[in-house]
Amino acid sequence: MAKTAFITGASRGIGREIALTLAKKGYNIVVAAKTTDPNPKIPGTIYSVAEEIEALGVKALPLKVDIRDDQNVADAVQKTKEVFGSINVLVNNASAINLSTTENLDMKRYDLMFDINVRGTFLVSKLCIPLLKGAENPHILTLSPPLNFNPIWFANFTAYTMAKYGMSMTVIGLSEELKQYKIAVNALWPRTTIATAAVQNLLGGDGLISQSRIPAIMADAAAVIFDRPSATNTGNFYIDEDVLRESGISDFDKYAVDPTQKLAPDLFLD
């Protein structure tokens, strides 16, 4: 019986890449994201990704999901149950970023980050737990950083750090809470910046993109984690490169946007 992955923010970037990587491994994919209409500046919709997934020979369920909306998420989980029966893998990928200082941050942006990153991760995890219980080798993977309390990571973007660390605290809590059900709960974070729309448009443009790795490194690391036994691999804050090195990969040039460039380290890693 095919496994099922429920992936938030799966219409582009890392979420899409994880979806396609798992589809190649035979997973059916729930493409849970907000984007339904094409945007020339940011390509990818739930429907375009669903087409890519089904071209790989598995089933896709594109669902318009706003993880800030309780009923919307509940309906998406119910639809997943009706179509696939259970969830083997939940990927909490959806996230909002704003690197403004406290003085310059609009409170609407603050609320958006906390509603999506913290509350959204908690809500989606909470509602997927019943479908993870009893599934084969069930995993929750949240794309959030290790808790690093070096003040440098708070100095210029306190609100964003708090929001991402809220996701990470959810990982700690759920990993303990769900041990009894043998549901693994882990975090995954990139060693370097990743070439996504967020990096392109919000962080550093083409210059930073050239110093980044492609989303495939995160997807490949996620796939390795999902192959590990859920009963004994939980509560970890994984770094993509470390996961792949442990699995025997030593050539990382294939993941570099430009192998001649010095890689830019991601946030929260000293």
N, C-alpha and C positions, 0 to 999 in steps of 0.2 A: 504494500500500500504506500502510495506516495506521501511524503511529508509535506507539511504546509508551513509557510513563513508569512507572518503578518508584519509588514514593514511600513513605518510611518515616514512621511517625507520621501516617498519612493519615486517621485516623478522626475527627479534629476539628481545629479551629483553622486555622493556616496551612497545614498539610499537606492538609487537606480542601479548603481554598479553592484551592490550587494544582491539586489533582486535578480539581476542577470546571471551573476555567478552561481547563486543557489539554484536558479532555473536549470543551468547546465548540469547541475548535480541531481536533477530530477525532482526538485521541490515545486509544488504549486505555490503561487505567490499572490498574496493580497496586497495590491498596490493602493495603499492608504495615504492620500495626499489631497491638497486643496485645488491643485491646478487642473482645470478641465479645458481651458481655452489656450491655444498656442500664443506664446509671447516671443516675438522676434529677438528680443534682447536676452531672454533666458529660455532656451529650448527645453521641451519636455512637458508632457501632460500625463495624467494617469492612463489615458487611452493609448498614447503612443508607446509608453513603456509596456503596457499590457500586450500590444501587438508584437513588440520585440520578444517578450517572454514566450508568447504562444508560438512564435516562429521557432523556438527551441524545443517544441514538442511537449510542453507541459501546459497546465491551465493557469490562467490569470483571472483575478477578480478585481477590476478597477473600482474603487470606491472613493467618492468625494468625502473626505474626512477632515473636519476642523477639530483638532484635539482639545480645543478650548470648550467645546460644546458637549456636555454630558450625554445628551440623548443621541446626538450624531454618532458619538463613539459607541454607545450601547447598541445602536442599530447596526453599525458596521460589524461589531463582534457577533451579533445575532445572525447577520447575513453570512458571515464566515462559517458559523456553526451549521447553518442550513446547507451551504454548498460543500464544505470540506469536512465537517464533523468535529475537528479538533485543530489545535495549533501546536506545532512542534517548536517553532522558533518565533519569538517576538523581537523585533529590532526597533528600539526607541531611537530613531534617527532625527526626527523633526526637532528643529531648534531655531531660536531667534538670537541674533547677535547685534549688539550696539556697544561700541567701545568708547562712548562718551564719558567724560568726567562727571562726577556727581552734580556739579553746578550746572553743567550744560545738558544734562539728560532730562528730556521731557518725561513726565510721569506716565504718560500713555505708553511710551517706549519701555519704561520700567515694567509696567503692568504686562505688556506684551511678552517680554522675556520670561517673567515669572509664570504667566498663564500657560505658555507653551513649554518652556524648559522644565519647570518644576511640577506644576500642577498637571500639565499634559502628560508628562512621563508617568507620574503617579496614577493618573486616571486610566490611561491605556493599559498599564501593567495590572492594575486592580481588576479591570473588566476582562482581561485576557486570562487571568489565573484559572478560572474554571475550565477553560478549554486546554490549558497546559497540563492540568492535573490528569494523570493517567496516559498522556501522550508519550510516544516513544522518545526517549532522550530529550526532554524539554529544556529549552534555554530561553532566558531573557538576556539580551545584550543591549546595553545603553551606551551611546556614544558620548562619553563624558570623561573628564580628566581625573587622574589621581588627585587626592586632596593634598595640595601643596600650600602650606601656610606661610611661605616666604612673602613678606609684605609687598615685594615688587609686583606680585600678581594682583594686588588689590589697589595699588597706588593710583592708577589712571583710569581704571574701569571697574570700580567696586561692584556696581550693580550686575554687570555681566558675569564677573567671577562668582558672585553669590548665586546667581541663577544656574550656572554650570555646576557649581559645587552642590547645589540642591539636588540636581540629577544624580550626582555621585553619592550623596547621602541616601538617596532612594535605593541605590545598588547595595549599599552596606546593610540597610534595614531588611530589604526583601531577601537578600541572600541568606540571612539567618532565619527569617520568618518562613521561608519556603523550603528549607532543608528537609523538613519532614515529608515533603512531597517529591523529593529528589528533582526539584526544578532548579537548574543552575541560573544564577543571576550574576552577571559580570559586566564590567565596563571595558570599552576599547577606545583608545586615543592614538592619534598619529604622532610619530616622532618628529615629522616635518609638517610644514603647511601642505595642504592638498589642493590641487588645481580644481577649484569649484567656482561657481558663480559668486559665492560669498567672498572668497579671496579676491577674485577679479574685480568685483564691484565695490566692496566695502573695505578691504584691507590694503591692497597694494598694487592693483592693476597688473599690467603685463610684466613689470619687473619682478614682482613677487611670484607670479605664476611660473616664470622661468626658473625660479629657485625651489619649486615645489615638486612633489610627486603626484602621480595620477591616482584617481580614486581606486583603481584596481588593487593597490596595496592594502587598503582597508578591507576591501571585499574578500581578498584572499586570506587575510588574517581572520576575518569573521568566520569564513568557511572552516578553517582549521579548528577554531574554538568550538564550533557546533559539532564537530566530529568527536570531541572529547566527551567522556562519560559525565553526564550532568550530576550524578550523585556525588562525585568526588572533585569536580572542578567548578567551584563557586566562590563568590566573594573576592574575585581577583580584579585588579586594575591593570589590564593588559595594554601594552604598547605594540603597535602593529609590527614594527621591525623585529622586536624581540620574539613575538609569536612565530614569525616566519623563520627566523634564525633557528629557533628550537625545533622547527619542523624540517630543517635541513637546507633551507634556501640561503645561498650566500651571494648571489648576483642580484644586486638591487638597482643596477643601472637601468634595467628594463622598466622600472617604475618612475624614473626621473623624467620630468618634462624636457630638461636639457641636461644631459649627463656631464656637460662641461662646466656647469654652474655649481657654486657652493650651495648646499641645501640650507634653507631657512628653517630653524627649529620652530615648532609650534608653541603656542602659549602654554603656560603652566608647567613646563618642563625646564628645570634649572640646567 
